[in-house]
């Protein structure tokens, strides 16, 4: 594996724990609560991690596209198709978990993220934008890409997808995360563009957040009321 890839993985790991540094710093320097300090510390850590990773990956980003890589319209088409493919894979995997394995539906990870967003709305940029970029670079471009060169698609996809699932801290839903990882890996290989699984990942996370709010009408009504109040204040 290339040295820059190891540096990216190291940055990703360090980023997961660097909020332990940023949170106390923000708490003691800004007039915010401890919960806000933790949330904003995490946001700061992810933004910093993204900047560092993109800086490390500059040589890769400056290279010309691979031969037969998808063009603009093809990337757009595969991005849309990828969303439907991912939802289908998710539905099948979730059905197997419930009917065969007896696992209750629902994601604790998603619930935690939604609670954090409710407390600190700015946190939404992590699951909607930053995390998809970092995760696709780490799990698809680096881990899957490296394994794919040495094995085959199936082995590389399943190993990278399992690691992807375990990182999310929900081993009981490993089948769902693995199915999603397969779709992202397929899109990467099919288009030869890492931006495509990144876009699909962003769309899926964003749609999940929107649906979570839409399913909770009370929260949605409250947010609309807060928005109207804010607009009134801004408008004088």
Residue pairs with C-beta under 8 A, 6 or more apart in sequence:
1 142
1 146
4 56
4 57
4 59
4 60
5 142
5 146
7 56
8 53
8 56
8 57
8 137
8 138
8 142
9 138
9 142
11 49
11 52
11 53
11 56
12 49
12 53
12 134
12 138
14 49
15 45
15 46
15 48
15 49
15 134
16 45
18 45
18 48
18 49
19 38
19 41
19 42
19 44
19 45
20 41
21 41
22 40
22 41
22 42
22 44
22 45
23 37
23 38
23 40
23 41
23 42
24 37
24 41
25 41
26 32
26 37
26 40
26 41
26 44
27 34
27 37
30 37
32 40
35 119
35 120
36 119
36 120
39 116
39 119
39 120
39 122
39 123
40 120
40 122
42 123
42 126
43 120
43 122
43 123
43 125
43 126
46 126
46 130
46 131
46 134
47 130
49 130
49 134
50 130
50 133
50 134
53 134
53 137
54 61
57 137
60 141
65 192
65 193
66 192
68 192
69 191
69 192
69 193
70 78
70 190
70 191
70 192
70 193
70 196
74 191
75 191
75 193
75 195
75 196
75 199
78 187
78 190
78 191
78 196
79 196
79 199
79 200
79 203
82 183
82 184
82 187
82 196
82 197
82 199
82 200
83 200
83 203
83 204
83 207
85 183
85 186
85 187
86 180
86 183
86 184
86 200
86 204
87 204
89 179
89 180
89 182
89 183
90 176
90 179
90 180
92 179
93 175
93 176
93 178
93 179
93 180
94 105
94 176
96 175
97 103
97 105
97 172
97 173
97 175
97 176
98 104
98 105
101 175
103 172
103 173
107 170
107 173
108 170
109 168
109 169
109 170
110 208
110 212
113 123
113 127
113 209
114 209
114 212
116 123
117 123
117 124
117 209
118 219
124 209
127 205
127 206
127 208
127 209
128 202
128 205
128 206
128 209
129 202
131 205
132 198
132 201
132 202
132 205
133 198
133 202
135 164
135 201
136 184
136 188
136 194
136 197
136 198
136 201
137 194
137 198
139 160
139 161
139 163
139 164
139 167
139 181
139 184
140 160
140 184
140 185
140 188
140 194
140 197
141 188
141 194
143 159
143 160
143 163
144 156
144 157
144 160
144 185
144 188
145 156
145 188
147 155
147 156
147 159
147 160
148 156
148 157
148 185
148 189
150 156
153 185
153 186
153 189
156 185
157 181
157 182
157 185
157 186
158 178
158 181
158 182
160 181
160 185
161 177
161 178
161 179
161 180
161 181
161 182
161 185
162 174
162 177
162 178
162 181
164 177
164 178
164 180
164 181
165 171
165 173
165 174
165 176
165 177
165 178
165 181
166 174
168 177
170 177
180 204
183 197
183 200
184 197
184 200
184 201
185 197
187 196
187 197
187 200
188 194
188 196
188 197
213 219
213 220
213 223
214 220
